[in-house]
Amino acid sequence: MLTIRRNGTNSHAFPALFDDFFSRELFNWGNNNFSSTSTTVPSINVKETAENYEVEVAAPGLDKKDFNVTLDNNLLTISCTKSTNTEEKGEGDNYTRREFSYQSFQRSFELPKNVVDEDNINACYDNGILNLTIPKKDEAKQKAPKMIEIA
């Protein structure tokens, strides 16, 4: 039986060694197949202005062709699917390394009914950010307060 003696100075060093060893991704050689980044959902900011709703999706490393944006009644759905496939062959060596990965996410938002101008929604992807501008109908836009005179 192995006995571990603890003293006041080294009580945390030994468990930290095991935590560091077991938390490493030993077989991840630059590919995100098993890392936590491939399973996360991107951050999304939603802002309402007087004229429209603005949605920002932080999704670096993707292309605009990877996204699908749909509006069904008042349900806005943003989804993305990306797959990569790489293969390396060594010259003169008898090895081949082939790796593939898939990333996907889907987020849905319910917009207020009869407020959105569906025909004029604009989307663009620039510098890792997907920007959606969803204009409001004229009757739903905020109007300046009306001053009422007191008689």
FENHU-V174947 format. One record per residue. N is the residue number from 1. RES is the residue in three letters. PHI is phi as a letter, one per 40 degrees, with the letter a starting at -180 (* if undefined). OMEGA is omega as a letter, one per 40 degrees, with the letter a starting at -180 (none if undefined). Layout:
# FENHU-V174947
<<N/RES/PHI/OMEGA> <N/RES/PHI/OMEGA>>
This chain:
# FENHU-V174947
<<1/MET/*/a> <2/LEU/c/i> <3/THR/b/i> <4/ILE/b/i> <5/ARG/c/i> <6/ARG/b/i> <7/ASN/b/a> <8/GLY/c/a> <9/THR/c/a> <10/ASN/b/a> <11/SER/c/a> <12/HIS/b/a> <13/ALA/c/a> <14/PHE/c/i> <15/PRO/c/i> <16/ALA/c/i> <17/LEU/c/i> <18/PHE/c/i> <19/ASP/c/i> <20/ASP/c/a> <21/PHE/c/a> <22/PHE/c/i> <23/SER/c/i> <24/ARG/c/i> <25/GLU/c/a> <26/LEU/c/a> <27/PHE/b/i> <28/ASN/c/a> <29/TRP/c/i> <30/GLY/g/i> <31/ASN/b/a> <32/ASN/c/a> <33/ASN/d/a> <34/PHE/b/a> <35/SER/c/a> <36/SER/c/a> <37/THR/c/a> <38/SER/c/a> <39/THR/b/a> <40/THR/c/i> <41/VAL/c/a> <42/PRO/c/i> <43/SER/c/a> <44/ILE/b/i> <45/ASN/b/i> <46/VAL/b/a> <47/LYS/b/i> <48/GLU/b/i> <49/THR/b/i> <50/ALA/c/a> <51/GLU/c/a> <52/ASN/a/i> <53/TYR/b/i> <54/GLU/b/a> <55/VAL/b/i> <56/GLU/b/i> <57/VAL/b/i> <58/ALA/c/a> <59/ALA/a/a> <60/PRO/c/i> <61/GLY/g/i> <62/LEU/b/i> <63/ASP/b/a> <64/LYS/c/i> <65/LYS/c/i> <66/ASP/c/a> <67/PHE/c/i> <68/ASN/b/i> <69/VAL/b/a> <70/THR/b/i> <71/LEU/b/i> <72/ASP/b/a> <73/ASN/f/i> <74/ASN/b/i> <75/LEU/b/i> <76/LEU/c/a> <77/THR/b/i> <78/ILE/b/i> <79/SER/b/a> <80/CYS/a/i> <81/THR/b/i> <82/LYS/b/i> <83/SER/b/i> <84/THR/b/i> <85/ASN/a/i> <86/THR/b/i> <87/GLU/a/i> <88/GLU/b/i> <89/LYS/b/i> <90/GLY/c/i> <91/GLU/c/i> <92/GLY/g/i> <93/ASP/b/i> <94/ASN/b/i> <95/TYR/a/i> <96/THR/a/i> <97/ARG/b/a> <98/ARG/b/a> <99/GLU/b/i> <100/PHE/a/i> <101/SER/a/i> <102/TYR/b/i> <103/GLN/b/i> <104/SER/a/i> <105/PHE/a/i> <106/GLN/a/i> <107/ARG/b/i> <108/SER/b/a> <109/PHE/b/i> <110/GLU/c/i> <111/LEU/c/i> <112/PRO/c/a> <113/LYS/c/i> <114/ASN/f/a> <115/VAL/b/a> <116/VAL/c/i> <117/ASP/c/a> <118/GLU/c/a> <119/ASP/c/a> <120/ASN/b/i> <121/ILE/c/a> <122/ASN/b/i> <123/ALA/b/i> <124/CYS/a/i> <125/TYR/b/a> <126/ASP/a/i> <127/ASN/f/i> <128/GLY/g/a> <129/ILE/b/i> <130/LEU/c/a> <131/ASN/b/i> <132/LEU/b/i> <133/THR/b/a> <134/ILE/b/a> <135/PRO/c/i> <136/LYS/c/i> <137/LYS/c/a> <138/ASP/d/a> <139/GLU/c/a> <140/ALA/c/a> <141/LYS/c/i> <142/GLN/c/i> <143/LYS/b/i> <144/ALA/c/i> <145/PRO/c/i> <146/LYS/c/i> <147/MET/c/a> <148/ILE/b/i> <149/GLU/c/i> <150/ILE/c/a> <151/ALA/c/none>>
